[in-house]
Amino acid sequence: MPSYIVVGGQWGDEGKGSIIAYLAQKDKPEVIVRGGVGTNAGHSVYINGVKYAVRQLPTGFMQTKARLLVGAGVLVDPEVFFHELEHLKPFNVEKRVGIDYRCTIIEPGHRELDRTNAYLHGKIGTTGSGCGPANADRVMRKARQAKDLKELEPYLTDVAQEVNDALDEGKLILIEGTQGFGLSLYYGSYPYVTSKDTSASAIASDVGVGPTRVDDVIVVFKSFPTRVGAGPFPTEMSEEEADRMGLVEYGTVTGRRRRVGWFDYEFAKYSARVNGATVLAITMLDKYDKDAFGVNDFEKLPQRAKEFIWEIEERVGVPVGLIKTGPEMEHIIDLRENI
């Protein structure tokens, strides 16, 4: 399996970070590269009880032997980039990271517009990170690129060249997506979407990998999907019901309370199909059945939890290869060798 992509199948916040962290440690990829939009998507991981949240750098940072890359399609906010280099200093990230020289830069003016524009921030509910305005400037061909900033010079590289060279050498490449399929500019609930496509094919393009060089696509779904901001959410439950079930969450980037819904099998099937899923990952199974907490053997799962996984496989049409049963990295069931 020389290369694989991990993407979100719902509206973001599916727990991609925890899946990527596990894959980074278990599979030991030699290159971990981030695609996606930019700093409007945060991934959280727990390592020995400590929470690390990243918005710019690859979530697989804890694999200290891996080269970490940010693809050309990703927007870069230098302020966030340097903050994360400091935040992740124990993992020696600074010596391992490379940014594609063609990445578009998020300027202070982009953030200001994103936070003050009544339509973007008020109606659509954007994160205020400046990604939409930065992508608009990129399309208008007036944005600055990473190569235009002297402070980024030590980190610049040609990510597409590096990744394809690594593939030629038979190295394992882990490609990270951000956000979720329901927020895709093309396939999501427009206009309540992000500023570009978030499907697996777009993530491959972000990092310069052709479709014939991707071996597996892992699409991540949460047992109870969530959504931050405005937009349609067909299976949404009331806040009162979410409170009663202990399903209270807040966004990594915005701090806003997440809207919660029931698992939508039809949406999941469509998402898996467009993403070209070969494997599904299901997170927060312990929220669906509290007796599943911490279980790392499928046979030891309670019957109700097993039946939920079987129903997902049957109705979505793709095998489940990874199941998260808690927040720590060891709270996982890996069934990939059975697929």
Residue, then its C-alpha position, 0 to 999 in steps of 0.5 A: m500500500p504505497s499511498y493512501i488518503v484519509v478524508g472526512g465523510q460528513w461535515g468535518d469533526e469526524g475524528k480524522g485526527s485520531i485515525i491519522a494519528y493511529l495510522a502514523q504510529k501503526d503503519k509508520p509512513e515515511v512521508i505524511v502530507r496534508g491537503g485540504v483547505g487551510t487553517n479553517a480545519g482543526h485536527s485534535v489528537y490525544i497523546n498520553g492524555v495531552k491534547y494537541a490541536v493542529r490547523q496547519l501542519p500534518t496531524g501525523f506529526m507524532q511519527t518522528k521519523a516521517r517527513l511532514l509536508v503541506g501541499a500546494g493546494v493548502l492555504v498557509d497562515p504564517e502566524v499559525f505555522f510558526h505557532e505550531l512549530e513552537h507548540l510541537k517542539p517536543f516532536n522535532v517538527e521544525k526539522r522535518v516540515g516542508i511547505d510547497y512554494r506555491c501555497t497561497i498565503i492567508e493575509p491579515g486582511h483575509r482574516e479581517l474580511d472573513r470575520t466582518n463580512a455579514y454574509l460569510h461570517g453571519k449567514i454562512g457561518t465561516t470560521g473567520s480564519g480567512c480561507g475563503p477570501a484567500n482562495a478568492d484572491r488566488v482565483m483572481r491571481k492576486a494572492r501572494q505565494a509562500k515563495d514570496l515570504k522570506e521567513l518561510e524560505p527555509y521550509l520551502t520545497d516542491v511537495a509534488q516532486e517529493v511525494n512522487d519521488a518517494l512513491d517511485e522509491g516504494k515509500l509509504i505515503l499518508i495523505e491527510g484531507t481536512q473538513g468533510f465531504g458535506l462541506s465540499l464546494y462542489y458536492g456539499s450543501y451549497p452555499y453552506v460549504t467551504s471554499k474548495d472541494t474536499s473530496a479525496s480526488a481534490i486532496a490528491s490534487d492538492v499534494g500533486v498525486g495522480p489518481t493512479r498512484v492512490d492505493d486506498v481511500i479511507v473515509v471517516f464517519k462519526s457514529f453521531p455526525t456533527r456540524v458547525g455553522a449554518g446549513p442543512f442537516p437532515t438528521e439533526m437532533s435537538e440540543e436537549e436530546a444531545d444534552r441528554m445523550g451526552l453528545v456535547e462537542y465544541g469546534t476545534v477552530t471556532g469553539r462553537r457548539r457543534r450541532v449533532g444528528w443521527f447517522d445518515y446511511e444514505f448520505a454516507k453511501y453517497s459520500a463513500r461513492v464519490n470519494g471512492a472509499t475502499v475502507l471506512a473508519i467509524t469513530m466514537l462508537d463508545k458514544y453509540d454504546k457506552d459499553a464499547f468504551g476502550v474495547n480493542d477487539f471486535e469480538k469483545l464489542p457489545q452486540r448492539a455496537k457490532e450490529f451498528i457496524w454491520e448495518i453500516e457495512e451493508r447499507v454503505g457497501v464498503p467494509v469497516g476497517l477501523i473503529k475508534t472506541g475512545p479518545e486515546m490512540e490505543h482505543i481502536i479496533d483495526l480490522r484492515e487485514n481482514i478486508 
